[in-house]
Amino acid sequence: MADKIRDRLIEAFGTSVADGLTLPADGVVAVILAYNEALRFPFFLEHYRALGVRHFIVVDNTSTDGTGALLAAQPDVSVIPTEKPYKDHKSEWRQLLCERYLQDRWVLFPDVDELFVYPGWPELPIDALTQYLDEGSYRALFTPMVDMYPQGPLKDLSYRAGDSFLETCPWFDAEGYRYNPLKGSHAKRYKTPARHVFGGTRERLFHQAAKRPKTLFDKLLLSTVFSLRATAPESVAGRKLDHLLFKPVKNALPSPAAVQSKIPLLKWDRGYRFSGGVHGIDRQIAVAPDWGVLLHFKYLDDFESKVSEALERRQHTDNAGHYRDYNAQMSRLITEGLHYPGSALFSGVQSLIDCGLTRESKALAAWLQLNTKT
């Protein structure tokens, strides 16, 4: 098996990657796929170093903005260049690197526009979080993705590399989310997690087309059975019932819907397969009852150029179909922004717990009391 993985790594990246990465013996390693992220990397690295991430493996997919040179100067970053198309290889790249170097290690899979936070942050380092997960025999942590944005229009932003993402874009949608199973064969193939988060800013502004309007019964199901605070089933029978309950309401929801959750913190085991991105895994594993969050900073003042770039490259899902929705609203976002009366100001993890976007179990709360210095 090791020889096969090495051969596939050589095919994907070359001999130097198959044999040449030197990683710390312990601690969390981050695996990142990047294209033209020189603007975001300085603060991204600052945030994750503060968490306690020990090393960064970055697959640089032919960046042209200086990303490669910026990263090459970082002693805790291994840069792997590749010209192969992102859409065809993104899952394979992550999987091969983990199979070769990170077996039975805790691995973090953030995008460069995402900041990972969790109950206990910022005082609790990520190694302590993984200690809690190990003690509970958990293999993964689930996270909603929460879009962050400024209070004013995007045209008024002047973000500079190294500036705090949170100071620039501290607002988020505190309502309008749901927590439901996937539709179709994807749900059968990718067994973890049992449910995903949808909605929020994406559906409020961009992805709204559904086959029919919501009925009162739809609204009842969405506000109870499939609300953010609902519990996902664990048994096979429970999952089947979940899909039966979801069937009546799915035609009243946007399609295709943007998945707003991931499994970004994972204790790697041989043979794991991701669903494209890190939204799902192809086997059922023990996921903690607690939720972290990926704060998502797409809406900086380069948003228009990023959307144009994505439409030109067509390396994202559905030939960058969601980016066409962004582009259709671009003028309004540039001149008016994303803020609305339901926006909430991020003031720490508790502001996410209060609206159901983060979960802290009683077990974790007790563990934090014993293990967090005050």
C-alpha positions in Angstrom: 0.0 0.0 0.0 2.8 2.4 0.9 4.5 1.9 -2.5 1.2 2.6 -4.3 0.7 5.8 -2.4 4.2 6.8 -3.1 3.8 6.1 -6.8 0.6 8.2 -6.9 2.3 11.0 -5.1 5.1 11.0 -7.7 2.5 11.1 -10.5 0.7 14.0 -8.8 3.7 16.1 -7.6 7.0 14.5 -8.3 9.6 12.5 -6.4 10.6 15.4 -4.0 7.1 15.4 -2.5 6.9 11.6 -2.3 10.1 11.4 -0.2 11.0 14.8 0.9 8.6 16.4 3.3 9.9 16.9 6.8 7.1 17.4 9.4 7.2 17.8 13.2 6.7 14.6 15.1 3.5 15.7 16.8 0.9 18.5 16.8 -1.7 19.5 14.3 -0.7 19.9 10.7 -2.8 22.0 8.2 -3.2 20.9 4.6 -4.2 23.7 2.3 -5.0 24.1 -1.4 -4.3 27.6 -2.7 -4.5 29.8 -5.8 -3.5 33.5 -5.8 -3.9 34.1 -2.0 -1.0 36.4 -1.3 -3.4 39.0 0.1 -4.9 36.6 2.7 -2.0 34.4 3.6 -0.2 36.7 6.1 -3.1 37.0 8.5 -4.2 33.4 7.8 -0.8 32.1 9.0 -0.8 34.5 12.0 -4.2 33.1 13.1 -3.3 29.5 12.7 0.1 29.9 14.3 -1.7 31.5 17.3 -3.9 28.4 17.5 -0.8 26.2 17.7 -0.8 24.6 14.3 2.7 23.1 14.0 3.2 23.0 10.2 1.4 24.0 6.9 1.5 21.9 3.8 0.3 24.1 0.9 -0.5 22.9 -2.6 0.0 25.9 -4.8 -2.1 25.5 -7.9 -0.1 27.8 -10.4 -0.5 31.1 -8.4 0.7 34.2 -10.3 0.4 36.8 -7.5 3.5 36.0 -5.5 1.9 33.4 -3.3 4.7 30.8 -3.9 7.5 33.2 -3.0 5.7 34.4 0.1 5.2 30.9 1.4 8.7 29.7 0.4 10.1 32.2 2.9 8.1 30.7 5.8 10.1 28.1 7.8 6.9 26.2 8.9 5.4 25.9 5.4 6.0 23.2 2.8 5.0 24.5 -0.6 4.0 22.0 -3.3 3.5 23.5 -6.7 1.2 21.8 -9.3 -0.3 22.7 -12.6 -2.9 20.0 -12.6 -6.6 21.2 -12.6 -8.0 21.8 -9.1 -11.5 20.6 -9.9 -10.2 17.1 -10.9 -7.6 16.6 -8.2 -8.5 18.5 -5.1 -9.7 15.5 -3.1 -6.8 13.3 -4.3 -4.2 15.9 -3.3 -5.4 16.0 0.3 -5.9 12.3 0.5 -2.5 11.3 -0.9 -0.6 13.7 1.4 -2.4 12.5 4.5 -1.9 8.8 3.5 1.8 9.3 3.1 2.6 11.6 6.0 -0.2 12.0 8.4 -1.6 8.6 9.4 -3.3 8.8 12.8 -2.5 12.5 13.1 -4.9 15.3 13.7 -5.1 17.3 10.4 -6.8 20.7 9.7 -8.1 21.5 6.2 -8.9 25.2 6.0 -9.2 27.3 2.9 -7.1 30.5 3.0 -10.3 32.6 3.4 -11.4 30.6 6.5 -10.5 31.1 10.2 -11.2 28.1 12.4 -12.6 28.9 15.9 -14.2 26.7 18.5 -15.5 26.8 22.1 -12.6 27.8 24.3 -10.9 29.9 21.6 -8.7 31.9 21.7 -7.4 30.8 25.2 -7.6 27.1 24.3 -4.8 25.9 21.9 -5.7 23.5 19.2 -3.6 20.7 20.8 -5.7 20.9 23.9 -8.9 20.7 21.7 -7.6 17.6 20.1 -6.7 16.2 23.5 -10.4 16.6 24.5 -11.4 14.9 21.2 -9.0 12.0 21.8 -10.3 11.5 25.4 -13.8 11.3 24.0 -12.7 8.8 21.3 -13.9 11.3 18.6 -12.3 11.3 15.1 -13.6 14.6 13.8 -15.1 18.0 14.6 -18.0 19.4 12.5 -18.2 23.1 11.6 -20.7 25.3 10.0 -19.2 27.9 7.5 -20.3 31.4 8.5 -19.9 34.2 5.9 -18.3 37.3 7.4 -18.8 40.8 5.9 -18.3 44.5 6.6 -21.1 46.8 7.7 -20.7 49.1 4.6 -20.4 48.5 0.9 -17.4 46.6 -0.5 -16.3 49.7 -2.4 -15.4 51.3 0.9 -13.0 48.5 2.0 -9.2 49.0 1.8 -7.9 45.7 3.1 -4.1 45.2 3.1 -2.2 42.0 3.6 -1.7 41.3 7.2 -4.7 43.2 8.4 -7.1 41.3 10.7 -9.9 39.6 8.8 -12.2 40.1 11.8 -11.6 43.8 12.2 -12.4 44.3 8.5 -15.4 42.0 8.3 -16.9 41.5 11.8 -20.6 40.9 10.8 -22.5 37.7 10.0 -26.1 36.4 9.4 -27.4 35.2 12.8 -30.5 33.6 11.3 -31.8 31.9 8.1 -29.9 28.5 8.5 -31.1 25.0 8.4 -29.6 21.6 9.3 -30.7 18.8 7.0 -29.4 15.7 5.2 -28.1 15.8 1.6 -30.2 14.7 -1.3 -29.6 11.7 -3.6 -26.7 9.4 -4.1 -24.2 11.8 -2.5 -25.8 11.2 0.9 -25.4 7.4 0.5 -21.8 7.6 -0.5 -20.6 10.1 2.1 -21.8 8.9 5.5 -20.2 11.6 7.7 -21.7 13.9 8.7 -25.3 12.8 8.8 -26.5 16.3 8.1 -25.1 19.6 6.7 -25.8 23.3 7.3 -27.4 25.3 4.5 -28.7 28.9 4.2 -27.4 32.0 5.8 -25.9 34.8 3.7 -25.6 32.6 0.5 -29.3 31.9 0.2 -30.4 35.3 1.5 -28.5 37.0 -1.3 -27.6 34.5 -4.1 -29.0 31.0 -4.2 -32.8 31.3 -4.0 -34.4 29.4 -6.9 -36.7 26.6 -5.8 -39.3 24.5 -7.5 -42.1 25.8 -5.4 -42.8 28.3 -2.5 -42.6 27.1 1.1 -45.9 25.9 2.7 -46.7 26.2 6.4 -45.8 22.6 6.8 -42.4 23.2 5.2 -41.8 26.1 7.5 -42.8 23.9 10.5 -40.3 21.2 9.6 -37.5 23.7 8.9 -38.1 25.5 12.2 -38.2 22.3 14.3 -36.9 19.0 12.8 -34.3 20.7 10.6 -33.4 23.7 12.7 -29.8 24.5 13.7 -30.5 23.3 17.2 -31.9 19.9 16.1 -29.9 16.7 16.7 -28.8 14.6 13.7 -29.6 10.9 13.9 -26.8 8.4 14.4 -28.4 5.0 13.6 -29.1 3.6 10.2 -32.8 3.6 10.9 -32.7 7.1 12.2 -30.9 8.3 9.1 -33.5 6.6 6.9 -36.3 8.4 8.8 -34.4 11.7 8.5 -34.5 11.4 4.7 -38.2 10.5 4.7 -39.0 13.5 6.8 -36.9 15.7 4.5 -38.4 14.5 1.3 -41.6 16.6 1.5 -39.7 19.9 2.0 -36.8 19.6 -0.4 -38.6 21.0 -3.5 -39.2 24.2 -1.5 -35.5 24.7 -1.0 -32.9 26.2 -3.4 -31.3 23.8 -5.8 -28.4 23.4 -6.1 -27.9 24.6 -2.6 -24.5 25.7 -1.3 -23.3 23.4 1.6 -22.4 25.6 4.5 -20.5 23.1 6.7 -17.4 21.0 6.7 -15.4 18.4 8.6 -12.1 20.4 8.7 -10.5 18.8 11.7 -10.0 15.1 11.3 -7.8 12.4 12.8 -6.6 10.8 9.6 -7.2 7.1 9.1 -6.0 5.2 6.0 -8.6 5.0 3.2 -10.6 8.1 4.0 -12.1 9.8 1.0 -13.5 13.3 0.8 -16.5 14.5 -1.2 -14.7 17.0 -3.4 -14.0 19.5 -0.7 -13.9 18.5 3.0 -17.7 18.6 3.3 -18.1 14.9 3.8 -16.2 11.6 4.3 -17.1 8.2 2.8 -17.4 6.3 6.1 -19.3 6.7 9.3 -16.9 7.9 12.0 -17.3 9.3 15.5 -17.9 13.1 15.3 -17.9 15.2 18.5 -21.2 16.6 19.7 -19.5 20.0 19.8 -19.2 22.3 16.8 -16.4 24.6 15.8 -16.9 27.2 13.1 -15.1 28.2 9.9 -15.5 32.0 9.7 -15.4 32.7 6.0 -13.9 35.9 4.6 -14.8 35.8 0.9 -16.1 39.4 0.9 -13.0 41.5 1.0 -12.4 44.3 -1.6 -11.0 41.7 -4.0 -14.3 39.9 -4.2 -15.1 41.2 -7.7 -11.8 40.1 -9.1 -12.0 36.7 -7.3 -15.4 36.0 -8.9 -14.1 37.0 -12.3 -11.1 34.8 -11.8 -13.3 31.8 -10.8 -15.6 32.2 -13.8 -12.6 32.3 -16.1 -10.9 29.3 -14.5 -14.1 27.2 -14.0 -12.3 25.0 -11.4 -15.2 25.1 -8.8 -18.3 23.0 -8.5 -20.8 23.0 -11.4 -18.3 25.0 -13.6 -18.3 27.8 -11.0 -22.1 27.9 -11.1 -22.4 29.6 -7.7 -20.0 32.3 -8.9 -22.4 33.2 -11.6 -25.0 33.9 -8.9 -22.4 36.1 -7.1 -21.7 37.9 -10.4 -25.4 38.7 -11.0 -25.5 40.6 -7.6 -22.1 42.2 -7.9 -23.1 45.8 -8.6 -25.4 45.8 -5.5 -22.7 44.3 -3.3 -20.1 46.8 -4.4 -22.3 49.8 -3.8 -24.6 48.6 -0.9 -22.9 45.7 0.8 -24.3 42.6 2.6 -25.3 44.0 5.9 -29.1 43.9 6.8 -31.2 44.1 10.0 -30.6 40.5 10.9 -26.8 40.9 10.9 -25.0 40.2 14.1 -21.6 41.5 15.3 -19.0 38.8 16.1 -17.8 39.3 19.6 -16.3 35.9 20.2 -17.4 32.3 20.1 -20.3 33.0 22.5 -22.0 35.1 19.8 -22.1 32.0 17.6 -23.2 29.7 20.4 -26.1 32.1 21.1 -27.6 31.7 17.6 -26.9 27.9 17.3 -23.9 28.2 14.9 -21.6 26.7 17.4 -22.2 24.0 20.0 -20.6 23.4 23.4 -21.6 20.2 25.1 -21.8 19.8 28.9 -18.8 17.5 28.7 -16.7 20.1 26.8 -17.8 22.9 29.2 -16.7 20.8 32.2 -13.5 19.9 30.4 -12.8 23.6 29.6 -13.3 24.6 33.3 -10.7 22.1 34.3 -8.2 22.7 31.5 -8.4 26.4 30.6 -6.3 28.9 32.5 -8.1 32.0 33.7 
